[in-house]
Amino acid sequence: MGGFTALADSEWARRFELAREPDPDGARSPRLWYLIAELGYLLEPLRRLYRSLFKPFRIEKAAHPRMVMILPGFGTNPIKMRYFARRLEDAGHTVKRWGCGYNWGFSDELFGQLEERLLDLHERSGEPVVLVGWSLGGLYARELAKRQPGSVAKVISMGSPFSGSLRANNVWRIYQAVAGHRVDEPKLSAQLSRKPPVETVALWSPRDGAISPRSAAGYPGERDRAVALRCSHMGFSYSPEAIRAVAHEIDRG
């Protein structure tokens, strides 16, 4: 018992040191004001109540309903994107969870589960699946499309840091403490900036308080299109603007 406690203490100490280590890249993160503004997500229940009473959320029916798999951001699970998923279902799409619970970082084990999930959805639907990934979920979506391009119709990332330094954000220290490895040493063989061999759209926002807009927008050759929104990083998972943008991109075929 004492040995286990010592091991646990040692692991916590290691993770604490990972969170404290200096940034060797000197990467620029979003401004502090935008990070503070992310707390606005706490008011989202009130916004939804207001919309339900005075300005109901309406979304156009899809011309081409698709099978869609949603991949949540770091530290979140599909429940966080339930409102998002239901609005896409209102448009006529069939929306599926990623089936892996909380997203606690990159790992080969989790990636293997995602591949199985993707192949199963592809087989059940009879057509390639649209992958919609928020933040870290978008990185998984891009890598899935590289490994299984025949099963993916399109990748839509939302505030995902696939370009440039993985420390160009305000959450890399938290990531290292939770995931237990350096953000640029993921437990998954991947070239994040390389474009998947399917249509790839990057949604980004200049108001993102977590991820550098440049990292989320990428450069030509790293994605097919970059679309600017005006939401916060948390807002990608619930704002009407983000939901409509994703629905529009899905319907573009």
Disulfide bonds with the S-S distance in Angstrom:
none
